[in-house]
Amino acid sequence: MNKEEVLRKMIAAKEIPATIYKYASIDTAKLIVKKSSLKFSCPFDFNDPFECRANISTDATLDEIVKFFNFCDRRSEFTPKQKQEKAIEALAYPKVFNETVRKSLEGTTQNTRMCCFSKKNDNILMWSHYANMHKGVCLKFDILQDVDFFYPLLPVLYESDFLAYNYVLNPTLVVDKQIRMKAIDWEYEHELRIIKTNGNDYYNFKKEALTEIIFGCSAEVKEINEIKKIADETKYPSISLKQAKQVEGKYELQIEEL
């Protein structure tokens, strides 16, 4: 399957939504709209100290370690004898082996870049934490309008316990957990993330993908007008402007047309 087919299949299975949201401050939103680009960050720069630091186990038998080395050595840089010797050494010094594997994963993560989104546009805490106390914006994107940009799009997995996963026995599972696992405390974010592995910090999206700018309930009129002007000058083909409003008598926000 190509990228679009994968995304459509995930949407049909309700693994991801067809539209996602990015919360941002006013100043950041101006840059995003003007340049049609989003910043991708190293996970170690995020506000969660557990980010991309899975609880890794490397306990295994000699044969399992050899099989693991065969899986990792896809370019056949080592002979079978060398891999056997490495496996024996790993078995003899398990703590050293575990630390070596952990540092290797951290090195890979250091070159990984992520951009985070939400399934929700009306979360009070998200507006407070990521949109400058409701003075910023929430940007709506249609992922099928730019499949190259939004692929791969992965939903975050929230877990109550910091479980150990064995990297030797199932490296694919551990990498998936490393990228997507967060504590249950973060569940309110309803997060999805795009993963890029070439180390670039900024990526451009097609203008068709940005379909809506929602301003916070405390956004200033002059800032709303300035972003509207930028969007008009940059010629977004199908963008609408809305604003979050406090619902009278409830701890809720509703999104209304401007």
PEQUIBEL-V945423 format. One record per residue. N is the residue number from 1. SS is DSSP state (a for helix, b for strand, c for the rest). D_LAST is the distance of its C-alpha to the last C-alpha in whole Angstrom. Layout:
BEGIN
N:SS:D_LAST / N:SS:D_LAST
END
This chain:
BEGIN
1:c:40 / 2:c:38 / 3:a:35 / 4:a:33 / 5:a:35 / 6:a:35 / 7:a:31 / 8:a:31 / 9:a:34 / 10:a:32 / 11:a:29 / 12:a:31 / 13:c:33 / 14:c:30 / 15:c:31 / 16:c:28 / 17:c:25 / 18:c:23 / 19:b:20 / 20:b:20 / 21:b:18 / 22:b:19 / 23:b:18 / 24:b:19 / 25:c:19 / 26:a:17 / 27:a:20 / 28:a:21 / 29:a:17 / 30:a:18 / 31:a:21 / 32:a:20 / 33:a:18 / 34:a:20 / 35:a:23 / 36:c:22 / 37:b:24 / 38:b:25 / 39:b:27 / 40:c:30 / 41:b:32 / 42:c:36 / 43:a:35 / 44:a:38 / 45:a:35 / 46:c:33 / 47:c:33 / 48:c:35 / 49:c:39 / 50:c:40 / 51:c:37 / 52:c:39 / 53:c:42 / 54:c:44 / 55:b:47 / 56:b:49 / 57:b:53 / 58:c:55 / 59:c:58 / 60:c:60 / 61:c:64 / 62:a:65 / 63:a:65 / 64:a:61 / 65:a:61 / 66:a:62 / 67:a:60 / 68:a:57 / 69:a:59 / 70:a:59 / 71:a:55 / 72:a:54 / 73:c:57 / 74:c:56 / 75:c:57 / 76:c:60 / 77:c:61 / 78:c:63 / 79:c:66 / 80:a:67 / 81:a:70 / 82:a:67 / 83:a:64 / 84:a:67 / 85:a:68 / 86:a:65 / 87:a:64 / 88:a:67 / 89:a:66 / 90:a:63 / 91:a:65 / 92:a:67 / 93:c:64 / 94:a:61 / 95:a:60 / 96:a:60 / 97:a:59 / 98:a:56 / 99:a:55 / 100:a:55 / 101:a:53 / 102:a:50 / 103:a:50 / 104:a:50 / 105:a:47 / 106:a:45 / 107:a:46 / 108:a:44 / 109:a:41 / 110:a:42 / 111:c:41 / 112:c:38 / 113:b:34 / 114:b:32 / 115:b:28 / 116:b:26 / 117:b:23 / 118:b:22 / 119:c:22 / 120:c:19 / 121:c:16 / 122:c:16 / 123:c:19 / 124:a:20 / 125:a:23 / 126:a:21 / 127:a:18 / 128:a:21 / 129:a:23 / 130:a:22 / 131:c:18 / 132:c:20 / 133:c:20 / 134:c:16 / 135:c:15 / 136:c:15 / 137:b:13 / 138:b:14 / 139:b:15 / 140:b:15 / 141:b:18 / 142:b:20 / 143:a:24 / 144:a:26 / 145:a:24 / 146:c:26 / 147:a:29 / 148:a:31 / 149:a:29 / 150:a:28 / 151:c:31 / 152:c:33 / 153:b:30 / 154:b:32 / 155:b:31 / 156:c:32 / 157:b:35 / 158:b:35 / 159:b:39 / 160:c:40 / 161:c:44 / 162:c:44 / 163:c:47 / 164:b:49 / 165:b:49 / 166:b:52 / 167:c:51 / 168:c:54 / 169:c:54 / 170:c:51 / 171:a:49 / 172:a:46 / 173:a:45 / 174:a:45 / 175:a:43 / 176:a:41 / 177:a:41 / 178:a:41 / 179:a:38 / 180:a:36 / 181:b:37 / 182:b:36 / 183:b:37 / 184:a:35 / 185:a:34 / 186:a:31 / 187:a:30 / 188:a:27 / 189:a:25 / 190:c:26 / 191:b:27 / 192:b:27 / 193:b:29 / 194:b:30 / 195:b:33 / 196:b:35 / 197:c:39 / 198:c:39 / 199:c:38 / 200:c:36 / 201:c:33 / 202:b:30 / 203:b:29 / 204:b:27 / 205:c:25 / 206:c:24 / 207:a:21 / 208:a:20 / 209:a:20 / 210:b:17 / 211:b:14 / 212:b:11 / 213:b:10 / 214:b:9 / 215:b:9 / 216:c:12 / 217:c:12 / 218:c:14 / 219:c:12 / 220:c:13 / 221:a:11 / 222:a:14 / 223:a:14 / 224:a:10 / 225:a:11 / 226:a:14 / 227:a:13 / 228:a:11 / 229:a:14 / 230:a:16 / 231:a:15 / 232:a:15 / 233:a:19 / 234:a:20 / 235:c:19 / 236:c:17 / 237:c:18 / 238:c:15 / 239:c:12 / 240:b:9 / 241:b:6 / 242:b:5 / 243:b:6 / 244:b:10 / 245:b:11 / 246:b:14 / 247:c:16 / 248:c:18 / 249:c:22 / 250:c:21 / 251:c:21 / 252:c:18 / 253:b:15 / 254:b:12 / 255:b:9 / 256:b:6 / 257:b:4 / 258:c:0
END
